[in-house]
């Protein structure tokens, strides 16, 4: 792979770009990494990105930075040298360069605010001289030898970028909501109003979602006037993300993931990653008597004047309807948002690789060791959907260094993908 196009300039893009720079620095070949981003490096961690106001705190330790867990397995040689090079792009090095490392330690190593995490990512981008294109990918098409991506640039012009592989990152569009009503807010609208201090007063508010997107919205909403706040999610209760050694090690060390059955893997993800709040958010909500949980999936939305009636469905009981005067749709991103970028030929290729119809479950099952769709050439890397097949840390910030290893480690000529994956896992265990 000579050229890799990355959609989105977030942590995953920076991890891959930094690892490629470290590989070149020790004399190893690495692809040119071109990153396309609509606004700025780390844009989804800024208020302008529509996913936060930038002032809430990171749910993951910042020490899980672009090189973590610093156990490189990207080549047969030079891995220790690559680890040393990656330290130069670490969170600690960022703080040391800015003269704030000791202060951060003395304050108890707090999680940074989202906008400060974006500053770290921008610092990494500057260090590695990121090949950044400000623009929006509009279409992705297959060619005889790779991918062709049409990028709309500021000002309305466009350019075409050819690449050997495409890496999709990010949660997609943050402007969707379950209905059109002045009192039904998408997460983007909510954070826009929060930033302008114009969140509407309400007597009974609802936040739909049980993950970190919903958790941050709840954290913010609890600081505003509302007589009652309901959290709506299909889970039996509001779960806290597991933060013990035994849970964390499954995120940091993906080599253990292969020993679990598919049911066990989905159970781990359900209990520790999807639909859970961070410990910090849970603790802040515990003392707020206004916050309550309603179990169910929203299957109906009706307007009743200034009120919105939501119908909740549960498998074990009849549907229930509840009325609210403010609803925030914080269900998060759309996992398959990138399909809207694919032209018919690209969709046909994907269908041949994963089966028809294309579903999230089919794609998740088809992701190989290198975090790309197996049987699809040219390479399409989808780490956000790699949790079930390859490890729960790949869709989030838990093992960015291992993610970059998987993507940048070439499959040796004449070796099948399954052979390659098995041998690479053996090498991971040997390195440890």
C-alpha positions in Angstrom: 0.0 0.0 0.0 1.6 3.2 -1.2 -1.2 5.7 -0.3 -3.8 5.5 2.4 -6.7 7.9 2.5 -8.2 8.6 5.9 -11.7 10.1 6.2 -11.7 12.2 9.4 -8.8 13.8 11.3 -9.5 12.4 14.7 -7.4 10.1 17.1 -7.4 7.1 14.7 -6.1 9.2 11.8 -3.4 10.7 14.0 -2.4 7.3 15.4 -1.9 5.9 11.9 -0.1 9.0 10.6 2.2 9.0 13.7 3.1 5.3 13.3 3.8 5.7 9.6 6.2 8.6 10.5 7.9 6.5 13.2 8.3 3.6 10.7 10.0 5.9 8.1 12.2 7.4 10.9 13.7 3.9 11.6 14.1 3.1 7.9 11.0 1.0 7.3 8.6 1.6 4.4 5.2 3.1 5.2 2.4 4.5 3.0 1.7 8.1 2.4 -1.2 9.0 4.8 -3.6 11.6 3.4 -6.3 12.8 5.8 -9.4 14.5 4.6 -11.3 16.6 7.3 -14.2 19.0 6.9 -13.1 21.5 9.5 -10.0 21.0 11.7 -7.9 18.3 13.3 -9.8 16.9 16.2 -13.0 18.7 15.0 -15.4 16.3 16.7 -13.9 17.3 20.1 -14.6 21.0 19.4 -17.8 22.9 19.8 -18.0 23.4 16.1 -18.0 19.6 15.5 -21.6 19.1 16.8 -20.8 16.3 19.3 -19.7 18.4 22.3 -19.4 22.0 23.6 -15.7 21.2 24.1 -15.8 21.8 27.8 -16.8 18.3 29.0 -14.1 15.9 30.0 -12.7 13.0 28.1 -14.2 9.7 29.3 -10.9 7.8 28.7 -7.6 8.4 30.3 -5.5 10.7 28.1 -2.5 8.4 28.6 -4.3 6.1 26.2 -2.9 8.4 23.5 -1.9 7.8 19.8 0.8 5.3 20.7 -0.9 3.3 23.5 -0.2 0.5 24.5 3.4 1.1 23.2 3.8 -2.6 22.3 4.5 -2.1 18.5 4.1 -5.2 16.3 4.2 -3.4 12.9 7.3 -5.2 11.6 9.5 -8.2 12.4 12.3 -5.8 13.4 12.7 -2.3 14.8 9.6 -2.5 17.0 11.4 -1.3 20.1 12.8 1.6 18.1 9.3 2.5 16.8 8.0 2.5 20.4 10.7 5.0 21.3 9.8 7.2 18.4 6.1 7.1 19.3 6.9 8.4 22.8 7.7 11.7 21.1 4.0 12.0 20.1 2.6 10.9 23.5 0.3 12.9 25.9 3.1 13.2 28.4 5.5 14.7 25.7 2.7 17.1 24.8 2.4 18.3 28.4 6.2 18.4 28.9 6.7 20.6 25.8 4.0 23.0 27.1 5.5 23.0 30.6 2.3 21.6 32.3 3.3 18.0 33.0 4.1 18.4 36.7 1.0 20.4 37.3 -1.1 17.7 35.6 0.5 15.1 37.9 0.0 17.2 41.0 -3.7 17.7 40.2 -4.2 13.9 40.1 -3.9 13.4 36.4 -7.4 14.6 35.5 -9.0 13.8 32.2 -8.7 16.9 29.9 -11.6 18.8 28.5 -12.6 17.8 25.0 -11.1 21.0 23.4 -7.8 20.4 25.2 -7.7 16.8 23.8 -8.2 18.4 20.4 -5.2 20.6 21.0 -3.2 17.5 21.7 -4.3 15.9 18.4 -3.4 19.2 16.6 0.0 19.1 18.2 0.6 15.5 17.0 -0.5 16.6 13.5 2.1 19.4 13.5 4.8 17.0 14.8 4.2 14.5 12.1 3.6 17.1 9.4 0.2 15.7 8.7 -0.8 15.6 5.0 -4.2 17.3 5.6 -6.8 18.2 3.0 -9.6 20.4 4.4 -12.7 19.3 2.6 -15.6 16.8 2.6 -15.5 13.4 0.9 -18.6 13.2 -1.4 -18.1 10.0 -3.3 -15.8 6.9 -3.1 -15.4 4.8 -6.2 -13.4 1.7 -7.0 -10.8 1.8 -9.8 -8.7 -1.0 -11.4 -6.0 -0.6 -8.7 -7.5 1.2 -5.7 -10.0 3.9 -4.7 -10.9 7.2 -6.2 -12.4 9.7 -3.8 -14.0 13.0 -4.8 -13.4 15.7 -2.2 -15.4 19.0 -2.1 -13.1 21.8 -1.1 -13.9 25.1 0.6 -15.3 27.5 -2.0 -17.2 24.8 -3.9 -14.4 23.4 -6.0 -13.5 19.7 -5.9 -10.5 17.4 -6.3 -10.0 13.7 -6.8 -7.7 11.7 -4.6 -6.5 8.3 -5.7 -5.4 5.8 -3.0 -4.6 2.1 -2.5 -6.7 1.9 0.7 -9.4 3.9 2.5 -9.8 4.2 6.3 -13.1 5.4 7.5 -13.2 7.0 11.0 -15.7 9.1 12.9 -19.4 8.7 14.0 -21.0 10.5 11.0 -23.6 13.2 11.1 -24.7 14.6 14.5 -27.7 16.5 13.2 -30.3 13.7 13.1 -33.3 13.7 15.5 -36.3 11.4 15.9 -38.7 14.1 14.8 -39.1 17.6 13.6 -40.3 19.8 16.4 -38.8 22.9 18.0 -38.6 21.0 21.3 -36.9 17.9 19.8 -33.2 18.6 19.5 -30.5 16.6 17.7 -27.2 16.4 19.6 -25.7 19.0 17.3 -28.6 21.4 18.0 -28.3 20.7 21.8 -24.6 21.6 21.9 -25.2 24.7 19.8 -27.8 25.9 22.2 -25.7 25.0 25.2 -22.8 26.9 23.8 -25.0 30.0 23.4 -26.7 29.4 26.8 -30.1 29.1 25.2 -31.2 25.6 26.2 -35.0 25.9 26.6 -36.5 25.8 30.1 -38.5 22.6 30.7 -40.5 21.0 33.3 -39.9 17.5 32.0 -36.9 16.7 29.8 -35.9 13.5 28.1 -32.5 12.3 26.8 -32.6 9.3 24.5 -29.5 7.1 24.6 -27.4 5.2 27.1 -23.9 5.8 25.8 -21.3 8.5 26.3 -23.0 10.9 23.9 -26.1 10.8 26.1 -24.0 10.9 29.3 -22.3 14.2 28.2 -25.7 15.7 27.3 -27.1 14.6 30.7 -24.1 16.1 32.5 -24.8 19.4 30.7 -28.6 19.3 31.1 -28.4 18.7 34.8 -26.7 22.1 35.2 -29.9 23.8 33.7 -33.4 24.3 35.0 -35.6 21.2 34.6 -38.0 19.8 37.1 -37.4 16.2 35.9 -35.0 14.5 33.6 -35.6 11.1 32.1 -32.9 9.0 30.5 -34.5 6.6 27.9 -32.5 3.5 26.9 -33.3 -0.1 26.1 -31.1 -1.4 28.9 -32.5 -2.5 32.3 -30.7 0.3 34.0 -27.9 2.8 33.5 -24.6 0.9 33.5 -21.2 2.3 34.4 -18.3 1.5 32.1 -16.1 -1.2 33.6 -12.8 0.2 34.8 -11.2 -2.7 36.6 -7.9 -4.3 35.4 -9.7 -7.3 34.1 -12.1 -5.3 31.9 -9.5 -2.8 30.8 -7.0 -5.4 29.7 -9.5 -6.7 27.1 -9.4 -3.3 25.5 -5.7 -2.8 25.7 -4.6 -6.3 24.7 -6.7 -7.5 21.7 -4.7 -10.7 21.4 -6.9 -12.2 24.2 -10.1 -11.4 22.2 -9.7 -14.4 19.9 -10.1 -16.8 22.8 -13.7 -15.7 23.4 -16.8 -17.0 21.7 -19.0 -14.5 19.7 -21.6 -14.5 22.4 -19.0 -13.8 25.1 -17.6 -10.9 23.0 -21.0 -9.3 22.5 -21.7 -9.6 26.2 -18.4 -7.9 27.1 -19.1 -5.0 24.7 -22.7 -4.7 26.0 -21.5 -4.5 29.6 -18.4 -2.3 29.2 -18.7 -0.1 26.0 -22.0 0.2 24.3 -24.8 1.9 26.2 -22.7 2.7 29.3 -21.7 6.0 31.0 -18.2 6.8 32.3 -17.7 6.5 36.0 -17.3 10.3 36.3 -20.6 11.0 34.6 -22.4 8.4 36.8 -21.0 10.0 39.9 -22.1 13.4 38.9 -25.7 12.2 38.3 -26.0 10.1 41.5 -26.7 13.2 43.6 -29.3 14.7 41.3 -32.7 13.5 42.3 -34.3 14.9 39.1 -32.6 12.2 37.0 -34.5 8.9 36.4 -34.3 6.1 33.9 -37.0 4.8 31.6 -36.4 1.5 29.9 -37.5 1.0 26.3 -36.9 1.8 22.7 -38.7 4.8 21.2 -41.1 3.5 18.6 -43.5 6.4 18.3 -43.4 10.2 18.4 -46.5 12.4 18.6 -47.0 16.1 18.9 -49.5 17.3 21.5 -49.3 21.1 21.3 -46.1 22.1 23.1 -45.6 18.5 24.4 -44.0 15.6 22.7 -45.3 12.1 23.4 -42.8 9.3 23.1 -44.0 5.7 22.9 -41.6 3.2 24.5 -41.5 -0.5 23.5 -40.2 -3.3 25.8 -40.2 -7.0 25.0 -41.7 -8.1 28.3 -44.5 -5.6 28.8 -47.0 -3.4 26.9 -46.0 -0.2 25.2 -46.0 3.0 27.4 -46.4 6.6 26.4 -44.7 9.5 28.2 -45.0 13.2 27.6 -42.1 15.7 27.6 -41.6 19.4 26.8 -38.0 18.9 25.7 -36.4 15.9 24.0 -32.7 15.4 23.1 -31.9 12.7 20.7 -28.4 11.5 21.9 -28.4 8.1 20.4 -25.0 8.7 18.8 -23.7 8.3 15.3 -24.9 6.0 12.5 -22.5 3.1 12.2 -23.0 2.7 8.5 -23.0 6.4 7.6 -20.1 5.9 5.2 -22.3 3.9 2.8 -23.8 7.1 1.6 -20.4 8.0 0.1 -20.1 4.8 -2.0 -21.1 4.8 -5.6 -23.1 1.8 -7.0 -19.9 0.0 -8.1 -18.5 0.3 -4.6 -21.7 -0.9 -3.0 -21.8 -3.9 -5.3 -18.2 -4.8 -4.3 -19.1 -4.6 -0.7 -22.2 -6.7 -1.2 -20.0 -9.4 -2.8 -17.6 -9.4 0.1 -20.1 -9.4 3.0 -23.3 -10.6 1.5 -26.7 -9.1 0.7 -28.3 -7.1 2.2 -25.5 -5.1 3.7 -26.1 -4.9 7.5 -24.0 -3.8 10.5 -23.8 -7.4 11.7 -22.6 -8.7 8.3 -19.9 -6.1 8.2 -18.8 -6.6 11.8 -18.4 -10.4 11.1 -16.3 -9.7 7.9 -13.6 -7.5 9.4 -10.2 -9.2 9.5 -7.1 -8.9 11.6 -6.0 -5.8 9.7 -9.3 -4.1 10.5 -10.3 -4.2 6.8 -13.2 -6.1 5.1 -12.0 -9.6 4.3 -12.3 -10.5 0.6 -12.5 -6.9 -0.5 -9.8 -5.5 -2.7 -8.9 -2.6 -2.6 -8.6 -2.4 1.2 -11.5 -0.7 3.2 -10.5 -0.3 6.8 -13.4 0.0 9.3 -12.1 0.1 12.9 -15.3 1.6 14.3 -17.0 -1.7 13.4 -14.1 -4.0 14.4 -15.1 -4.5 18.0 -16.9 -7.8 17.8 -14.4 -9.5 15.4 -11.1 -8.1 16.6 -11.4 -6.4 20.0 -13.5 -3.8 21.9 -10.7 -1.2 22.0 -10.5 -0.6 18.2 -13.7 1.4 17.8 -12.7 3.9 20.6 -9.5 5.3 22.2 -8.4 2.3 24.1 -5.6 0.9 21.9 -4.7 3.4 19.2 -1.2 2.1 18.9 -2.4 -1.5 18.2 -4.9 -0.1 15.7 -2.1 1.6 13.7 -0.1 -1.6 13.8 -2.9 -3.7 12.4 -3.5 -1.2 9.5 0.1 -0.5 8.6 1.6 -4.0 8.9 1.7 -5.4 5.4 0.6 -8.9 4.5 3.7 -10.7 3.2 3.5 -11.9 -0.4 2.1 -15.4 -0.8 0.6 -15.4 2.7 -3.2 -15.8 3.2 -5.0 -13.4 5.5 -5.9 -16.1 8.0 -2.3 -17.4 8.1 -1.0 -13.8 8.5 -3.4 -13.1 11.4 -2.5 -16.3 13.3 1.2 -15.6 13.0 0.9 -12.0 13.9 -1.0 -12.9 17.1 1.7 -15.3 18.0 4.3 -12.5 17.5 2.2 -10.2 19.7 2.3 -12.8 22.5 6.1 -13.2 22.0 6.7 -9.5 22.2 4.8 -9.2 25.4 
